[in-house]
Amino acid sequence: MTEMLSKETFLKKVFNFEENKDWKFEGDLPCIIDFYADWCGPCKTVAPILEELSDEYEGKINIYKVDTEAEQELAAAFGIRSIPSMLFCPKDEQPQMAQGALPKHNLEQVIKDVLKAEK
């Protein structure tokens, strides 16, 4: 199941950008962060795919959602200008950002290549 993040939970579970200038991942599992808005059509297309992936990769990756309308400071911190945007956070490497509604097979490839997770 995907989990909603507020700025407060983001700082604890992903990256405390208030304390660290350089990327330092705080999570236990690699993750995908979906920056979205309720009014965004492509975001609604991606949401059920992310739910499926969350079930399929349970215990291997976390999938988080950030509502860019409610969490404008968080969206601004990552320079989110278009949605959906997804931040892929491996455990020990730099995160990578992708924009647009990626199809499931593309997301699975990123999970394998970037997050180093297998089903």
N, C-alpha and C positions, 0 to 999 in steps of 0.2 A: 504494500500500500504506500502511495506517495504521502509525504508529510509536508504540511505548510510550514514555512519558515518566516519568522519575524526578524527584524534586525537583531534583537536580543538572542534568539536561538541560532541565527546565522553566525554570530560572533563566537558562540560556544562550539557549534558542531562543524563549522566549515573553516572560517578564517577571521581572526580578530584584526581587522584592518585599522582599528583605532589604536592598537598597541604595536603592531608590526607593520613596517614599511614593505619588507620583503615577504613574499608568499610563504606562509607556514600553515599547512593543512592541519586542522584540529580533529578531523574525523577518524573513526576506527576503520571504516570501509571507504573505498573509492565512491564517488557520488556524481550524480548528474543534478544540476540545478536548472529548473525550467523557469525562466523569467517570462511571465504571461500577464494578460489582463482578461477579465471576464467578457469584455465586448469584442475580443479579437477572434475572428473566424478561424484562421489557421491554428491558433492556440487550442481551440475546441477540437480541432482535428487531431492534434498531437496528444491531448490529454488521455484518451483511452489507450493509446499505444504505450504511453509511459506507465499506465496502470498495469498493463499486460507485462511489460518488462520488469516492473517492480515485483510482480508475482514470480516470474520466471527466474529472476536473479536474486531472489530473497536470500539474505544471509551473505551475499557476495558483493552487492553494491547497494547504496541508498539512493533513492530518488526524491528530491525535494522540489517544492514549488514556491516561487516568490511572486506575489501579486504586486506588479509594478505600480499599480494605483495606490495601494495601501502602504507600500514600502518604497516610496520615492527616493529616500536617501540611499537605500541599498542599491536600487537601480542606477542611481547617479554615480555611486562609488565604482560601479563596473562599466560605466559608459554605455548603458543600454539605451540605444536609440530606436531600435526596431524590435518588434516581438512577433513570434516567439524567438527568444535567444536562449541558448543552453550553454551552461558552463560545465565542462567535463573536468572533474578533479581527481586525478590519480593520487595514490597515497604519497609517493615520493618524488613526483615530478611536477613541473609547472602545469597549471590548468590551461585548457584550450577552450575557446569560445566558438560556437557555431550559431549562425542565424538562419531563421526560416523553419518551416514545418518539415523536418526530415522524415522520410519514410522509415518504417520499422527496420528494414534490412540495413539501411545506413546507420541507424542507431546501434544495431547489434554489432556492426563492424567497428564503430567507435568504442563500444564497450570492450570489445576484444583487443583492439589495437592500442587504445589510449588508457583505458582503465585496467587492462590486463585481467579481465574477468571472463570466465567461461561458465556456461550453464551447468 
